[in-house]
Amino acid sequence: MRNLIVNADDLGWTRGVNRGIAEAHKNGIVTSATLLANGGAFDDGVALARTTPTLGVGVHLNLSDGPPVLAAGEVLSLVNGQGRFHGGPEQLLLRLARRTLDVDEVEREWDAQIRKVIAAGIGPTHLDGHKHVHMLPGLFPIALRLTKRHGIGCVRIALEESRLRSALAGGNGYHASVVLKQGVQARGLKLLAHDARAQAERAGIATADYFCGIAQTGELTLKGVEKFLHSLPEGTTELMCHPGHADEELRGTSTRLQSSREQELRILTDTQIRNSVASLGIRLINYAEIANLV
């Protein structure tokens, strides 16, 4: 059996992103989304989740963008002078190495993010990380502890499957230099977190068997997704995506993923893609269903 989770990251970022995710679920192949507890459109994302019970919703743990859920004074090592998160995975890794990032503050902040989502009436299906920060050395064990603490059954293992990455890179129209850079980042993450799946297994936390989407973040093509579907192995695979509408609210944020979100929305709702899923016998699921498969 070939199962596919199509997870839309960044639910709660803006109302346009939320609307695009809802459309990609209702009219396309998106089955799952992860919610930013500190997103500017968090309340709108919660309303969407409550009215869309077939969409699995997890928590998108964040250390890189926006304000913390806790008061900035409680997590001083995580914020800049303006009281906001700053730095991508590379900068966070460097701060971890220099011991200027307080891992106890990370745990308290992530715990607060999860609690905020649960308090809003959402039962999280899984945890993952904004820009995959939950996979960093020293931080992944925190994600596992919080998964167990809150009775959440699954965690994303963001280690990209090479064969699936190659398939997803099919077609034209993407920026090769961007894909190359992101592919290098994906390989680096695989080296840093090579034992993450074994850690999750020892903790009794379920995962998908395969994962893909880092190298092609913001660079999906219709042909690439088609090739990806034809290359799915037996078991459960997660495809990460970022659909949405590039409205004025989104353009006012720091994300580089702007028009690409609308391109992904078109791909994920394309009739050809939906027909391929059906004809190939691929079962679309979300993380809530994994526990029944392992």
Buried (B, 14 or more C-beta within 10 A) or exposed (E): EBBBBBBBBBBBBBBBBBBBBBBBBEBBBBBBBBBBBBBBBBEBBBEBBEEBEEBBBBBBBBBBBBBBBBEBEBBEEBBEEEBBBBBBBEEBBEBBEEEEBBBEBBBBBBBBBBBBBBEBEBBBBBBBBBBBBBBBEBBBBBBBBBBBEBEBBBBBBBBBBBEBBBBBBBBEEBEEEBBEEBBEBBBEBBEBBEEBBEBBEEEEBBBBBBBBBBBBBBBBBBBBBBBBBEBBEEEBBBBBBBBBBBBEBBEEBEBEBBEBBBBBBBBBBBEEBBEBBEEEEBEBBBBBBBEEBE
